[in-house]
């Protein structure tokens, strides 16, 4: 029988997932929309949870965020990190609250907070994995953001694959220069400790390489008149000429706004009186 290998949780798989996330190669409905419409959708979903303390409304907004994640086709790496962070935050706060005399009211307050954070986090994932560097930079420039901010976003995204490649090269070089532990220890703790040490020490050479790369890139861009073209009205028009708001963009944003309004109407439809912030009424 042919043996099949699953390349999961390896350095190469993480690198490829980061590149797919940064450059929006997974597709999804938001990647085909105008980036300004995607930012408008994100603002709606990110602000809506902070105007209510009702658990039913927050559950509805959490479900909307989950639908957005599914439509954006968020990768398993980002989604897994989100789930680990959310569950770890819930368990950590729960244990801390009971150690310091908390009760079910504290649990309800923590549930409300984590629903808000989860809804905002999923909206962020859905929006920003659907925007490649050019789209996000052009959207910020079109919305009259400072030129340096738009350039910084675009340049930061472009530096990501370079940083990942350099990190992998340095990390593998350090592995070749270090002998493995003579004994792995219980559950391989010595091997894990060595890998963690190499992972931390590999950052120092990268910082030096990045400084040289940044200077070379900035000098090359300035030689070609990047700052002048970004600030000049004609250059701005030429760069943003491809942006178009389509009926699909308006439909998605409008449907999301209606869905948020429906979530806020849930307590009234179910006859639930909203609880005051901070717990049950006295």
C-alpha positions as CSV (number, residue, x, y, z in Angstrom):
1,X,0.0,0.0,0.0
2,X,1.1,3.5,-0.8
3,X,1.9,5.5,2.3
4,X,0.4,9.0,2.3
5,X,2.1,11.8,4.3
6,X,0.2,14.8,5.6
7,X,2.4,17.9,5.7
8,X,0.7,19.5,8.7
9,X,2.2,21.7,11.5
10,X,5.6,21.8,9.7
11,X,7.5,25.0,9.1
12,X,6.9,24.8,5.4
13,X,3.1,24.4,5.8
14,X,3.0,27.4,8.2
15,X,5.0,29.5,5.7
16,X,2.6,28.6,2.9
17,X,-0.4,29.3,5.0
18,X,1.0,32.7,6.0
19,X,1.6,33.6,2.3
20,X,-1.9,32.4,1.3
21,X,-3.4,34.6,4.1
22,X,-1.3,37.6,3.3
23,X,-1.9,37.6,-0.4
24,X,-5.6,36.4,-0.3
25,X,-5.2,33.4,-2.6
26,X,-8.0,31.3,-1.1
27,X,-10.8,33.2,-2.9
28,X,-14.1,33.9,-1.2
29,X,-16.8,36.5,-1.9
30,X,-14.9,39.3,-0.2
31,X,-11.8,38.9,-2.3
32,X,-13.9,39.7,-5.4
33,X,-15.4,42.9,-3.9
34,X,-14.1,46.5,-3.9
35,X,-11.7,46.9,-1.0
36,X,-13.6,50.0,0.2
37,X,-16.8,47.9,0.5
38,X,-14.9,45.2,2.4
39,X,-13.6,47.9,4.9
40,X,-17.2,49.2,5.2
41,X,-18.5,45.7,6.0
42,X,-15.7,45.2,8.5
43,X,-16.5,48.5,10.3
44,X,-20.2,47.4,10.6
45,X,-19.3,44.0,12.0
46,X,-16.5,45.3,14.3
47,X,-18.5,48.2,15.9
48,X,-21.9,46.5,16.2
49,X,-21.0,44.3,19.3
50,X,-19.9,47.2,21.4
51,X,-23.3,48.9,21.5
52,X,-25.1,46.2,23.3
53,X,-24.9,44.0,26.4
54,X,-27.6,41.6,25.4
55,X,-26.4,38.0,25.2
56,X,-29.0,37.1,22.5
57,X,-27.8,39.9,20.3
58,X,-24.2,39.0,20.8
59,X,-24.8,35.4,19.9
60,X,-26.5,36.6,16.6
61,X,-23.5,38.8,15.8
62,X,-21.1,36.0,16.7
63,X,-23.0,33.8,14.1
64,X,-22.7,36.6,11.5
65,X,-19.0,36.7,12.1
66,X,-18.8,32.9,11.7
67,X,-20.7,33.2,8.4
68,X,-18.3,35.9,7.2
69,X,-15.3,33.6,8.1
70,X,-16.9,30.8,6.0
71,X,-17.6,33.1,3.0
72,X,-14.0,34.4,3.2
73,X,-12.5,30.9,3.3
74,X,-10.2,31.6,6.1
75,X,-7.3,29.2,6.3
76,X,-6.9,26.5,9.0
77,X,-3.8,28.2,10.5
78,X,-5.5,31.5,11.3
79,X,-8.7,29.8,12.3
80,X,-6.9,27.4,14.6
81,X,-5.0,30.2,16.3
82,X,-8.2,32.1,16.8
83,X,-9.9,29.1,18.4
84,X,-6.9,28.3,20.6
85,X,-6.8,32.0,21.7
86,X,-10.5,32.3,22.3
87,X,-10.8,29.0,24.3
88,X,-7.6,29.8,26.3
89,X,-9.0,33.2,27.2
90,X,-12.3,31.8,28.3
91,X,-10.8,29.1,30.4
92,X,-8.1,31.4,31.9
93,X,-10.6,34.1,32.9
94,X,-13.0,31.4,34.2
95,X,-10.4,29.8,36.5
96,X,-9.2,33.2,37.6
97,X,-12.7,34.4,38.4
98,X,-13.5,31.4,40.6
99,X,-10.2,31.6,42.4
100,X,-11.0,35.2,43.4
101,X,-14.6,34.5,44.6
102,X,-16.5,34.7,41.3
103,X,-20.0,33.2,40.7
104,X,-22.4,32.5,37.9
105,X,-22.8,36.3,37.4
106,X,-19.1,36.6,36.7
107,X,-19.4,33.7,34.2
108,X,-22.2,35.6,32.4
109,X,-20.1,38.7,32.2
110,X,-17.2,36.8,30.9
111,X,-19.4,35.1,28.3
112,X,-20.6,38.6,27.1
113,X,-17.0,39.8,26.8
114,X,-15.8,36.8,24.9
115,X,-18.7,36.9,22.5
116,X,-17.8,40.5,21.7
117,X,-14.2,39.7,21.2
118,X,-15.0,36.6,19.1
119,X,-17.4,38.5,16.8
120,X,-14.9,41.3,16.2
121,X,-12.0,38.8,15.7
122,X,-13.9,36.8,13.1
123,X,-14.9,40.0,11.3
124,X,-11.2,41.0,11.2
125,X,-10.2,37.6,9.9
126,X,-12.8,37.6,7.2
127,X,-12.0,41.1,6.0
128,X,-8.2,41.2,6.1
129,X,-7.5,37.7,4.7
130,X,-9.6,38.8,1.7
131,X,-7.5,41.9,1.0
132,X,-4.1,41.6,-0.7
133,X,-1.5,44.4,-0.2
134,X,-2.4,46.3,-3.3
135,X,-6.1,46.3,-2.5
136,X,-5.7,47.3,1.1
137,X,-3.2,50.1,0.2
138,X,-5.4,51.5,-2.6
139,X,-8.5,51.4,-0.3
140,X,-6.7,53.4,2.4
141,X,-5.4,55.8,-0.2
142,X,-8.9,56.2,-1.7
143,X,-10.3,57.0,1.7
144,X,-7.8,59.9,2.1
145,X,-5.5,58.0,4.5
146,X,-2.0,59.4,4.8
147,X,0.3,58.2,2.0
148,X,2.9,56.9,4.5
149,X,0.2,54.7,6.1
150,X,-0.9,53.2,2.8
151,X,2.7,52.6,1.9
152,X,3.5,51.1,5.2
153,X,0.6,48.6,4.9
154,X,1.6,47.6,1.4
155,X,5.3,47.4,2.2
156,X,4.7,45.4,5.4
157,X,2.7,42.8,3.5
158,X,5.5,42.5,0.9
159,X,8.1,42.1,3.6
160,X,6.2,39.1,5.1
161,X,7.4,36.4,2.6
162,X,11.0,37.8,2.7
163,X,10.9,37.6,6.5
164,X,9.5,34.1,6.5
165,X,12.0,32.8,4.0
166,X,14.9,34.4,5.9
167,X,13.6,33.0,9.2
168,X,13.4,29.5,7.7
169,X,16.9,29.7,6.3
170,X,18.4,30.9,9.6
171,X,16.4,28.4,11.7
172,X,17.5,25.5,9.5
173,X,21.1,26.7,9.6
174,X,21.1,26.8,13.3
175,X,19.6,23.3,13.4
176,X,22.5,22.0,11.2
177,X,25.1,23.6,13.6
178,X,23.6,22.2,16.8
179,X,23.8,18.5,17.7
180,X,20.6,17.0,19.0
181,X,20.3,16.3,22.7
182,X,21.9,13.0,23.7
183,X,18.7,11.9,25.5
184,X,15.3,13.3,24.5
185,X,13.9,13.1,28.1
186,X,10.4,12.5,29.3
187,X,8.0,13.3,26.4
188,X,10.9,14.7,24.5
189,X,11.2,17.8,26.7
190,X,14.9,18.4,25.8
191,X,14.1,18.3,22.1
192,X,11.3,20.8,22.6
193,X,13.5,23.0,24.7
194,X,16.2,23.0,22.0
195,X,13.7,23.9,19.3
196,X,12.2,26.7,21.3
197,X,15.7,28.1,22.0
198,X,16.6,27.9,18.3
199,X,13.3,29.6,17.3
200,X,14.0,32.5,19.6
201,X,17.7,33.0,18.7
202,X,16.9,32.9,15.0
203,X,15.3,36.3,15.2
204,X,18.5,38.3,15.9
205,X,20.2,37.8,12.5
206,X,16.8,38.6,10.8
207,X,16.6,42.0,12.4
208,X,20.0,42.9,10.9
209,X,19.0,41.7,7.5
210,X,15.7,43.5,7.6
211,X,17.4,46.8,8.4
212,X,19.5,46.6,5.2
213,X,16.5,45.4,3.1
214,X,14.3,48.3,4.2
215,X,17.0,50.9,3.4
216,X,17.6,49.5,0.0
217,X,13.9,49.3,-0.8
218,X,13.1,52.8,0.4
219,X,16.0,54.3,-1.6
220,X,14.9,52.4,-4.8
221,X,11.3,53.7,-4.3
222,X,12.4,57.3,-3.8
223,X,14.6,57.1,-6.8
224,X,11.5,56.2,-8.9
225,X,9.5,59.1,-7.4
226,X,7.2,57.0,-5.2
227,X,6.4,59.7,-2.6
228,X,5.7,62.3,-5.3
229,X,3.4,60.0,-7.3
230,X,1.4,59.1,-4.2
231,X,0.9,62.7,-3.2
232,X,0.3,64.1,-6.7
233,X,-3.4,64.2,-7.7
234,X,-2.8,62.8,-11.2
235,X,-0.7,60.0,-9.8
236,X,-3.4,59.2,-7.3
237,X,-6.1,59.1,-10.0
238,X,-4.1,56.7,-12.1
239,X,-3.5,54.4,-9.2
240,X,-7.1,54.3,-8.0
241,X,-8.7,54.2,-11.5
242,X,-9.4,50.4,-11.1
243,X,-11.6,50.8,-8.0
244,X,-15.3,50.3,-8.8
245,X,-18.3,49.9,-6.4
246,X,-20.5,47.2,-8.0
247,X,-24.1,46.2,-7.2
248,X,-22.7,43.1,-5.5
249,X,-20.7,45.2,-3.1
250,X,-23.8,47.3,-2.2
251,X,-25.9,44.2,-1.8
252,X,-23.4,42.5,0.6
253,X,-23.0,45.6,2.8
254,X,-26.7,46.3,2.8
255,X,-27.6,42.6,3.6
256,X,-25.0,42.7,6.5
257,X,-26.5,45.9,7.8
258,X,-30.0,44.4,7.7
259,X,-28.7,41.2,9.4
260,X,-27.2,43.3,12.2
261,X,-30.5,45.1,12.6
262,X,-32.2,41.8,12.8
263,X,-29.8,40.7,15.6
264,X,-30.6,43.8,17.6
265,X,-34.4,43.0,17.1
266,X,-34.0,39.5,18.5
267,X,-34.8,40.4,22.1
268,X,-37.9,42.3,21.1
269,X,-39.2,39.5,18.9
270,X,-38.6,36.9,21.7
271,X,-40.0,39.2,24.4
272,X,-36.7,39.2,26.3
273,X,-35.9,42.3,28.4
274,X,-32.3,43.3,28.0
275,X,-30.2,42.8,31.1
276,X,-28.4,45.9,32.4
277,X,-24.6,46.1,31.9
278,X,-22.7,44.4,34.7
279,X,-25.2,41.6,35.6
280,X,-28.7,41.1,36.7
281,X,-30.9,44.0,38.0
282,X,-31.0,44.4,41.7
